Structure formats: C-alpha cells, structure tokens
Amino acid sequence: MIKVSAAEFQRNIGRYQDLALTEAVAVTRNGRERTVLISVDEYQRLKRRDRDVLSLNDFTAGEIAALDATRAPDAAKAFDSELT
C-alpha cells in the first residue's frame, strides 16, 4: 500500500487516483492513516463479499427452534470425515 500525506495527495490527486487503480493509497494526516483510496473494481469486489454478522439475539425463539430442528440430508454423511 502506498502512503501519502493529505497535502501531497491534494497536490497530485490525479497521480494517486491512477495509482489506486492497481494499488491501495493510504492518505495520512498528522502521520496517521485516515483514509484509503481504492479502485471501483476493488470496492465492488469487497462489497460483494459484505455480510451481516448476526448473534442469537437477532433471531426469534421460533427461528432458533426451526434451525435446531433441521437435519442434514443423508448424502451429507459422505463429508463427515472432514470434521475430524
């Protein structure tokens, strides 16, 4: 990742936009990384992988009971050896 100060980034924004097409550019302020510039393709790739993480508190009692009652099909037993 390329690191550049905010002042340098402002002076040469076009250059860093071009560099961000192939490599992330971290913009620093007072020596600390504040933002990262990435290509649209990389951003869209990351968004496709975006997922919500839920806890048990996010489910109703009925949903938890339904999950508890589910069973894997018999065909899935072929993969049991991968659990050891």
C-alpha positions, -999 to +999 in steps of 0.1 A: +000+000+000+012+035-009+012+060+019+009+097+012+002+128+033-030+147+027-011+177+015+008+156-011-025+139-021-042+172-027-013+185-048-012+154-070-047+139-068-047+127-104-015+107-099-028+090-068-061+082-085-042+065-113-020+046-088-051+035-068-063+015-099-035-010-092-027-005-055-044+010-025-033+045-015-035+054+022-039+091+029-023+102+062-030+132+084-005+141+111+014+109+103-016+086+109-036+068+082-070+083+078-085+071+045-077+047+018-083+052-019-091+021-039-103+014-074-140+010-082-134-026-092-118-034-058-146-016-039-172-036-058-154-068-051-153-060-014-190-051-014-199-084-030-182-101+000-200-079+025-221-099+050-241-092+081-230-110+113-259-120+135-260-132+170-286-155+186-303-123+200-311-113+164-333-144+160-368-151+174-374-182+195-393-197+166-364-192+142-340-208+167-363-238+171-366-242+133-328-241+130-325-266+158-350-290+141-331-290+108-311-321+098-286-325+070-296-349+042-282-384+043-260-375+013-241-351+035-227-381+056-201-385+029-184-354+043-184-365+080-147-375+077-138-338+071-150-330+107-122-350+123 
